[in-house]
Amino acid sequence: MGDVIQLVRRRPIPRDRAGGVTFFFDLACPYTYLAAERLDRRFCGARWRPAAGRHLAGSPLVASARANETGAPDARAMHAVELRARELHMPLVWPERFPAQVPHAMRAATHAAERGRAQAFAIAVGRLAFCGGFDVEDPRMLAEAAAAAGLDVDETLDAAGDEWRDREIEAAGRALWVDGGTTLPAVRHEGGLFCGEHGVTAAIFSLPAVVNAWPGR
């Protein structure tokens, strides 16, 4: 894989902090990848929280795959993501296992959140999955993401195998649903709830108090 670049060392020091913002994400969802990259630059100090649950649609592609007897996502849904990536001038590579869920990566994300590294970890996983096409359920890929986020690799891999963490992920999804959330990714702020990738875009432009968090933006 080459040298590990630690994302936590490459972020500039923020002027403002978006402490009132929570970003709910599902690492299996390409829309999370597309949204996370922009949130990473716009909202400093936001809380990043892995979430899933039967009440939420983690990704339109995943939903279409469940409805398809072949287990394959709808070609039109995939094309929509590809078009959106091009609109955002972002690379997009489909992982081989897509649209399979990534429970180990999600459990590891709860560990990253406990260490204050969820943002860097989610960005690293998203890039491995949707820029490189790698299987982020592979322990080697999780190790790469952990190292990039400045996490202890052994602790992260232990967390990835801890099924009790699934309850925390489910609880986050349930809490979002109770607040009126319908899909992931989502941004919750004291001023409102924004669901889906386009909702996240709306949040970026609707919350001026926490936009322009980075120097030079």
Secondary structure, 3 states (H helix, E strand, C coil): CCCCCCHHHCCCCCCCCCCCCEEEECCCCHHHHHHHHHHHHHCCCCEEEECCCCCCECCHHHHHHHHCCCCCCCHHHHHHHHHHHHHCCCCCCCCCCCCCCCHHHHHHHHHHHHCCCHHHHHHHHHHHHHCCCCCCCCHHHHHHHHHHCCCCHHHHHHHHCCCCHHHHHHHHHHHHHHCCCCECCEEEECCEEEEHHHHHHHHHHHCCCCCCCCCCC
